[in-house]
């Protein structure tokens, strides 16, 4: 049974603003928070926001959904991996083989 259900969406890389609000929410044992996606894009703290998602992905009190901005990021990552490593269309196994922090950081800092 869920006592309180919180919903958060469209952070768009504004990690500091997000974390200020998030820290005010005290999740009890039977509380859940659902993140609706769009963690990245527009703001300057996309990497920090994605680190938050990765650090909490296994937290049973949190549910992370993928937004259209994450879809665009995945497509860009797949393209970048293809360019760097000379591979064609990426299936999931190949994608996971080539993804690494350096590729992510280069995409998040590309202008």
N, C-alpha and C positions, 0 to 999 in steps of 0.2 A: 504494500500500500504506500502511495506517495502522499506525504503531508502537504508539501509545497512544491509547485512546479514553476520554475523560472525559465524564461526564454530570452535569448540574446541573439541578435543578428546584425550583419552589416557593420562590423568593426572597421573594415577597410584600412588596416594598418595603423590605426590610431591606438596603439597599445597602451600608452600612458593614461589616456582618458579611460580606456576600457578597464585597466587594472585598478584605477581609483574607484570606479563603481563596483567592480567585482569584489574587491576587498571589503566592501560594506555589506555584502551578502554573506551571512553565516549559514552554511549548509549543515542542517542537522542530518542524522542518520537516515531518515526517510524522505529527504528532499532530493530533487533532481533539477538539473539545469540543462536545457537543450540549446545548443548553438546551431543557428540556422545557416551558417556558411558565410561566405564573403569576408573571410578573415584578412584578406590581403587586397592590395591595389589602392592607389590614391594617397594613402598616408605614408609617412617616412619610417614607420616602425613595423614593417611587414615581417621581417625576420624574427623580431621579438615576439610578435603575435603567433607566428608559426611554431616557434619554440614552445610557447605556452600550450598550443594544441598538442604537439608531440609529447611534451612532458606530462600531459593529463589524459592522453588518449585511453589509458586503461583505468581511469578513475570511474568507478561504478556509479558515481553521482552525476557524471557528465556524459552527455550524448552529443557527438559532433557530426553534423551533416555537411555535405559538400555543396558549395554554392557555385554559381556560374563563373565567378572569378577564379575559383580553384580549378574549374574545368579549363579555363583559358591558360592558367599556369601549367597544368599538366600537359596540355598541347604544346606550349612553348618549350617545356622541358624535353619532351619527346623530340621536338625539332632540333633543339640544341644538342642533345645526345647524338642524334643522327649526324649532325654536322661534325661534332668533335670526333666521334669514333667511326664514322663512315658506315653506319648501319642504316638499313632501310626502315620500313614501317615497324614500329616496336610493338611486340606483344607484351603482356604484363611481365613475364619472366625476364625478357631482355631489358625492359624498362628498369626493373629492380636491380639487374646486374650492373647497369651503368650509372644509376643515380647516386650522387654523393653530395656532401655538404658544399664542395667547391662549385659544382654545377648549380645548385640552388642559390648560393650567394651571388654568383655571376648573373643569374637571371633576375634576382631581386634588386640588384644594383644597376642593371642595364637601363639606360635612358632611351 
